[in-house]
Amino acid sequence: MMWNLSYQRQIATNWVIKANYMATRAGIILGAGDINQAVGSALGTGRGGQPALPTPTNGAPLTWTTPPRAVLLQYRAVDPGANSEYHGLLLAIERHFPAITPS
């Protein structure tokens, strides 16, 4: 389902304001997700949300670094109960200049 609402009004001789609202909604669409995703919360997180592991650096105390991603088999689960919704608002103020006529 889609809908929109538009409003336009001249507020002065050469000035116009416009407002446009747009929305869409879709229900019971197919969604998919990786059900074999690695969970790194027990290890903490490094940059980009990746699991972090402590590693020694030149005899210094342990620091947290991000390990390379593990290669896991991807298993996808299809979920027929996903929904989608979008709302957007566009506001504009325009000034119209008079036409220039050649003399």
N, CA, C and O atoms as a DFTB+ gen file, in Angstrom:
412 C
 N C O
     1  1       0.848      -1.161       0.000
     2  2       0.000       0.000       0.000
     3  2       0.900       1.233       0.000
     4  3       1.913       1.274       0.699
     5  1       0.516       2.243      -0.797
     6  2       1.266       3.492      -0.871
     7  2       0.298       4.656      -0.731
     8  3      -0.850       4.573      -1.168
     9  1       0.762       5.737      -0.122
    10  2      -0.050       6.937      -0.058
    11  2       0.846       8.155       0.033
    12  3       2.003       8.065       0.444
    13  1       0.289       9.314      -0.362
    14  2       1.032      10.561      -0.255
    15  2       0.057      11.707      -0.056
    16  3      -1.130      11.596      -0.360
    17  1       0.578      12.806       0.458
    18  2      -0.197      14.009       0.706
    19  2       0.703      15.185       0.353
    20  3       1.849      15.255       0.799
    21  1       0.177      16.110      -0.451
    22  2       0.959      17.275      -0.873
    23  2       0.213      18.552      -0.519
    24  3      -1.014      18.612      -0.590
    25  1       0.976      19.576      -0.135
    26  2       0.405      20.884       0.194
    27  2       1.327      21.933      -0.400
    28  3       2.547      21.856      -0.261
    29  1       0.724      22.928      -1.073
    30  2       1.497      24.005      -1.682
    31  2       0.759      25.310      -1.437
    32  3      -0.461      25.381      -1.579
    33  1       1.515      26.349      -1.066
    34  2       0.875      27.635      -0.783
    35  2       1.822      28.773      -1.135
    36  3       3.017      28.729      -0.844
    37  1       1.249      29.798      -1.772
    38  2       2.019      31.005      -2.069
    39  2       1.928      31.907      -0.847
    40  3       0.831      32.262      -0.417
    41  1       3.094      32.288      -0.274
    42  2       3.092      33.083       0.958
    43  2       3.406      34.557       0.709
    44  3       3.164      35.396       1.577
    45  1       3.938      34.874      -0.462
    46  2       4.205      36.259      -0.854
    47  2       4.185      36.299      -2.376
    48  3       3.913      35.291      -3.027
    49  1       4.475      37.469      -2.941
    50  2       4.380      37.618      -4.388
    51  2       5.197      36.574      -5.141
    52  3       4.690      35.973      -6.088
    53  1       6.433      36.346      -4.749
    54  2       7.300      35.413      -5.480
    55  2       7.737      34.216      -4.637
    56  3       8.675      33.519      -5.025
    57  1       7.105      33.958      -3.522
    58  2       7.515      32.883      -2.618
    59  2       6.431      31.803      -2.513
    60  3       5.245      32.103      -2.384
    61  1       6.873      30.530      -2.572
    62  2       5.964      29.386      -2.471
    63  2       6.553      28.387      -1.480
    64  3       7.753      28.117      -1.511
    65  1       5.718      27.839      -0.606
    66  2       6.167      26.747       0.265
    67  2       5.465      25.469      -0.175
    68  3       4.307      25.492      -0.592
    69  1       6.179      24.362      -0.076
    70  2       5.639      23.059      -0.470
    71  2       5.970      22.038       0.603
    72  3       7.059      22.062       1.177
    73  1       5.030      21.140       0.875
    74  2       5.249      20.034       1.806
    75  2       4.675      18.773       1.164
    76  3       3.521      18.762       0.735
    77  1       5.474      17.720       1.100
    78  2       5.038      16.440       0.535
    79  2       5.360      15.326       1.525
    80  3       6.494      15.197       1.986
    81  1       4.355      14.531       1.840
    82  2       4.516      13.372       2.726
    83  2       4.263      12.118       1.902
    84  3       3.261      12.034       1.193
    85  1       5.176      11.131       1.990
    86  2       5.039       9.882       1.255
    87  2       5.195       8.722       2.224
    88  3       5.975       8.804       3.173
    89  1       4.457       7.638       1.991
    90  2       4.575       6.467       2.853
    91  2       4.239       5.205       2.071
    92  3       3.428       5.225       1.145
    93  1       4.877       4.109       2.463
    94  2       4.567       2.793       1.917
    95  2       4.547       1.791       3.055
    96  3       5.236       1.953       4.062
    97  1       3.749       0.757       2.876
    98  2       3.703      -0.314       3.871
    99  2       3.477      -1.631       3.130
   100  3       2.638      -1.719       2.234
   101  1       4.233      -2.640       3.518
   102  2       4.062      -3.983       2.961
   103  2       4.097      -4.966       4.117
   104  3       4.973      -4.887       4.978
   105  1       3.163      -5.877       4.137
   106  2       3.112      -6.870       5.202
   107  2       3.195      -8.272       4.630
   108  3       2.863      -8.505       3.468
   109  1       3.636      -9.189       5.450
   110  2       3.793     -10.599       5.106
   111  2       4.654     -10.749       3.853
   112  3       4.218     -11.310       2.848
   113  1       5.891     -10.238       3.932
   114  2       6.851     -10.414       2.847
   115  2       7.932     -11.373       3.321
   116  3       8.113     -11.574       4.522
   117  1       8.646     -11.961       2.376
   118  2       9.693     -12.911       2.736
   119  2      10.936     -12.177       3.211
   120  3      11.372     -11.217       2.575
   121  1      11.505     -12.615       4.313
   122  2      12.753     -12.084       4.832
   123  2      13.696     -13.249       5.066
   124  3      13.244     -14.372       5.285
   125  1      15.008     -13.001       5.023
   126  2      15.979     -14.074       5.216
   127  2      17.093     -13.583       6.125
   128  3      17.427     -12.398       6.122
   129  1      17.664     -14.488       6.900
   130  2      18.767     -14.146       7.786
   131  2      19.706     -15.319       7.942
   132  3      19.297     -16.469       7.785
   133  1      20.967     -15.040       8.250
   134  2      21.977     -16.077       8.442
   135  2      21.816     -16.649       9.853
   136  3      22.038     -15.938      10.833
   137  1      21.431     -17.926       9.967
   138  2      21.210     -18.523      11.280
   139  2      22.479     -19.167      11.835
   140  3      22.459     -19.708      12.941
   141  1      23.586     -19.119      11.082
   142  2      24.847     -19.689      11.532
   143  2      25.878     -18.591      11.778
   144  3      27.072     -18.810      11.573
   145  1      25.438     -17.430      12.208
   146  2      26.332     -16.291      12.423
   147  2      27.109     -16.464      13.719
   148  3      26.547     -16.855      14.742
   149  1      28.416     -16.170      13.671
   150  2      29.256     -16.281      14.861
   151  2      28.870     -15.227      15.882
   152  3      28.585     -14.085      15.520
   153  1      28.858     -15.598      17.150
   154  2      28.535     -14.676      18.223
   155  2      29.813     -14.404      19.002
   156  3      30.442     -15.335      19.505
   157  1      30.204     -13.128      19.105
   158  2      31.451     -12.792      19.774
   159  2      31.258     -12.001      21.040
   160  3      32.201     -11.361      21.505
   161  1      30.080     -12.017      21.616
   162  2      29.828     -11.193      22.793
   163  2      30.657     -11.636      23.999
   164  3      30.985     -10.815      24.855
   165  1      31.002     -12.930      24.076
   166  2      31.792     -13.406      25.215
   167  2      33.222     -12.897      25.134
   168  3      33.915     -12.834      26.149
   169  1      33.677     -12.528      23.918
   170  2      35.036     -12.052      23.729
   171  2      35.147     -10.533      23.764
   172  3      36.253      -9.993      23.761
   173  1      34.021      -9.846      23.798
   174  2      34.041      -8.391      23.689
   175  2      34.000      -8.007      22.225
   176  3      33.965      -8.875      21.353
   177  1      34.005      -6.718      21.949
   178  2      33.960      -6.279      20.557
   179  2      35.112      -5.364      20.253
   180  3      35.543      -4.572      21.092
   181  1      35.607      -5.484      19.035
   182  2      36.682      -4.628      18.548
   183  2      36.111      -3.613      17.578
   184  3      34.954      -3.210      17.697
   185  1      36.925      -3.202      16.618
   186  2      36.482      -2.247      15.618
   187  2      35.400      -2.852      14.744
   188  3      35.469      -4.030      14.393
   189  1      34.416      -2.068      14.397
   190  2      33.366      -2.519      13.507
   191  2      32.481      -3.589      14.106
   192  3      31.784      -4.282      13.365
   193  1      32.480      -3.754      15.418
   194  2      31.626      -4.739      16.047
   195  2      32.130      -6.165      15.941
   196  3      31.421      -7.095      16.324
   197  1      33.346      -6.363      15.425
   198  2      33.915      -7.697      15.292
   199  2      34.391      -8.199      16.654
   200  3      34.743      -7.389      17.512
   201  1      34.411      -9.513      16.873
   202  2      34.936     -10.040      18.142
   203  2      36.402      -9.647      18.320
   204  3      37.158      -9.621      17.349
   205  1      36.798      -9.349      19.524
   206  2      38.174      -8.944      19.800
   207  2      38.846      -9.982      20.702
   208  3      38.206     -10.551      21.586
   209  1      40.130     -10.221      20.473
   210  2      40.905     -11.178      21.261
   211  2      42.108     -10.481      21.876
   212  3      42.679      -9.593      21.243
   213  1      42.519     -10.853      23.101
   214  2      43.717     -10.239      23.672
   215  2      44.964     -10.843      23.044
   216  3      45.064     -12.063      22.913
   217  1      45.916      -9.999      22.655
   218  2      47.184     -10.486      22.098
   219  2      48.326      -9.666      22.683
   220  3      48.200      -8.451      22.832
   221  1      49.451     -10.322      23.022
   222  2      50.597      -9.565      23.543
   223  2      51.277      -8.786      22.424
   224  3      51.330      -9.243      21.283
   225  1      51.801      -7.595      22.760
   226  2      52.489      -6.766      21.782
   227  2      53.867      -6.420      22.321
   228  3      53.985      -5.563      23.197
   229  1      54.912      -7.069      21.818
   230  2      56.310      -6.795      22.201
   231  2      56.517      -6.808      23.717
   232  3      57.167      -5.909      24.249
   233  1      55.990      -7.785      24.408
   234  2      56.174      -7.898      25.834
   235  2      55.336      -6.925      26.644
   236  3      55.407      -6.932      27.873
   237  1      54.554      -6.097      25.992
   238  2      53.705      -5.137      26.697
   239  2      52.473      -5.861      27.232
   240  3      52.235      -7.013      26.870
   241  1      51.694      -5.215      28.078
   242  2      50.456      -5.843      28.550
   243  2      49.549      -6.193      27.376
   244  3      49.723      -5.691      26.266
   245  1      48.585      -7.056      27.639
   246  2      47.686      -7.495      26.584
   247  2      46.873      -6.331      26.035
   248  3      46.386      -5.485      26.786
   249  1      46.733      -6.302      24.703
   250  2      45.886      -5.310      24.047
   251  2      44.840      -6.051      23.233
   252  3      45.019      -7.224      22.905
   253  1      43.764      -5.379      22.910
   254  2      42.684      -6.003      22.141
   255  2      42.873      -5.705      20.667
   256  3      42.997      -4.546      20.273
   257  1      42.894      -6.750      19.849
   258  2      42.980      -6.597      18.404
   259  2      41.843      -7.375      17.764
   260  3      41.243      -8.251      18.388
   261  1      41.562      -7.052      16.538
   262  2      40.478      -7.718      15.827
   263  2      41.033      -8.877      15.010
   264  3      41.891      -8.659      14.154
   265  1      40.569     -10.113      15.248
   266  2      41.057     -11.259      14.488
   267  2      40.433     -11.293      13.099
   268  3      39.414     -10.642      12.865
   269  1      41.034     -12.050      12.166
   270  2      40.390     -12.199      10.859
   271  2      39.062     -12.929      11.015
   272  3      38.885     -13.720      11.942
   273  1      38.144     -12.665      10.118
   274  2      36.832     -13.317      10.182
   275  2      36.959     -14.809       9.956
   276  3      37.697     -15.261       9.081
   277  1      36.232     -15.561      10.753
   278  2      36.205     -17.009      10.580
   279  2      35.317     -17.347       9.386
   280  3      34.319     -16.672       9.133
   281  1      35.683     -18.383       8.663
   282  2      34.878     -18.825       7.530
   283  2      33.860     -19.834       8.053
   284  3      34.221     -20.925       8.495
   285  1      32.604     -19.459       7.997
   286  2      31.534     -20.326       8.460
   287  2      30.590     -20.618       7.299
   288  3      30.422     -19.796       6.398
   289  1      29.987     -21.782       7.333
   290  2      28.970     -22.081       6.347
   291  2      27.764     -21.204       6.618
   292  3      27.381     -21.001       7.770
   293  1      27.178     -20.694       5.575
   294  2      26.020     -19.826       5.756
   295  2      24.749     -20.633       5.533
   296  3      24.558     -21.245       4.482
   297  1      23.905     -20.621       6.519
   298  2      22.591     -21.252       6.431
   299  2      21.559     -20.143       6.532
   300  3      21.545     -19.386       7.502
   301  1      20.711     -20.048       5.545
   302  2      19.693     -19.008       5.502
   303  2      18.351     -19.565       5.949
   304  3      17.959     -20.666       5.564
   305  1      17.657     -18.788       6.765
   306  2      16.302     -19.141       7.185
   307  2      15.347     -18.141       6.556
   308  3      15.566     -16.933       6.644
   309  1      14.298     -18.627       5.929
   310  2      13.305     -17.761       5.301
   311  2      12.158     -17.558       6.273
   312  3      11.603     -18.516       6.810
   313  1      11.814     -16.303       6.489
   314  2      10.743     -15.943       7.420
   315  2       9.627     -15.249       6.648
   316  3       9.840     -14.145       6.146
   317  1       8.440     -15.858       6.533
   318  2       7.357     -15.232       5.779
   319  2       6.615     -14.152       6.560
   320  3       5.608     -13.636       6.075
   321  1       7.076     -13.802       7.737
   322  2       6.356     -12.827       8.558
   323  2       7.031     -11.482       8.638
   324  3       6.776     -10.740       9.588
   325  1       7.886     -11.122       7.683
   326  2       8.575      -9.835       7.733
   327  2       7.640      -8.716       7.252
   328  3       6.698      -8.966       6.500
   329  1       7.910      -7.493       7.689
   330  2       7.130      -6.317       7.304
   331  2       8.075      -5.223       6.849
   332  3       9.250      -5.212       7.215
   333  1       7.557      -4.302       6.048
   334  2       8.342      -3.172       5.574
   335  2       7.494      -1.914       5.695
   336  3       6.298      -1.928       5.405
   337  1       8.130      -0.820       6.128
   338  2       7.412       0.441       6.274
   339  2       8.376       1.588       5.991
   340  3       9.526       1.557       6.429
   341  1       7.908       2.608       5.254
   342  2       8.730       3.773       4.925
   343  2       7.878       5.025       5.064
   344  3       6.723       5.048       4.639
   345  1       8.449       6.063       5.656
   346  2       7.796       7.369       5.758
   347  2       8.809       8.425       5.338
   348  3       9.965       8.381       5.758
   349  1       8.379       9.373       4.512
   350  2       9.280      10.430       4.071
   351  2       8.565      11.768       4.029
   352  3       7.372      11.828       3.734
   353  1       9.284      12.839       4.319
   354  2       8.726      14.196       4.297
   355  2       9.704      15.087       3.550
   356  3      10.892      15.125       3.868
   357  1       9.197      15.800       2.557
   358  2      10.004      16.725       1.772
   359  2       9.417      18.119       1.946
   360  3       8.247      18.348       1.639
   361  1      10.229      19.050       2.439
   362  2       9.812      20.441       2.616
   363  2      10.633      21.321       1.693
   364  3      11.835      21.107       1.541
   365  1       9.996      22.317       1.072
   366  2      10.719      23.206       0.157
   367  2      10.149      24.613       0.238
   368  3       8.947      24.810       0.418
   369  1      11.037      25.582       0.103
   370  2      10.651      26.989      -0.033
   371  2      11.273      27.458      -1.336
   372  3      12.477      27.314      -1.546
   373  1      10.445      28.019      -2.213
   374  2      10.937      28.447      -3.522
   375  2      10.682      29.937      -3.724
   376  3       9.662      30.482      -3.303
   377  1      11.646      30.574      -4.381
   378  2      11.477      31.984      -4.763
   379  2      11.484      32.007      -6.280
   380  3      12.417      31.517      -6.916
   381  1      10.446      32.573      -6.848
   382  2      10.330      32.680      -8.302
   383  2      10.757      34.084      -8.726
   384  3      10.238      35.082      -8.226
   385  1      11.708      34.145      -9.652
   386  2      12.201      35.426     -10.142
   387  2      11.403      35.834     -11.379
   388  3      11.013      34.977     -12.172
   389  1      11.162      37.109     -11.545
   390  2      10.419      37.562     -12.739
   391  2      11.231      37.284     -14.006
   392  3      12.462      37.288     -13.985
   393  1      10.528      37.045     -15.093
   394  2      11.200      36.764     -16.368
   395  2      11.895      38.017     -16.875
   396  3      11.380      39.127     -16.739
   397  1      13.047      37.830     -17.450
   398  2      13.803      38.957     -18.018
   399  2      13.466      39.025     -19.501
   400  3      13.645      38.049     -20.230
   401  1      12.986      40.161     -19.936
   402  2      12.651      40.333     -21.343
   403  2      13.730      41.142     -22.026
   404  3      14.214      42.127     -21.469
   405  1      14.110      40.744     -23.218
   406  2      15.146      41.527     -23.929
   407  2      14.593      42.900     -24.329
   408  3      13.420      43.037     -24.676
   409  1      15.443      43.883     -24.272
   410  2      14.978      45.240     -24.609
   411  2      15.335      45.641     -26.008
   412  3      15.011      46.751     -26.434
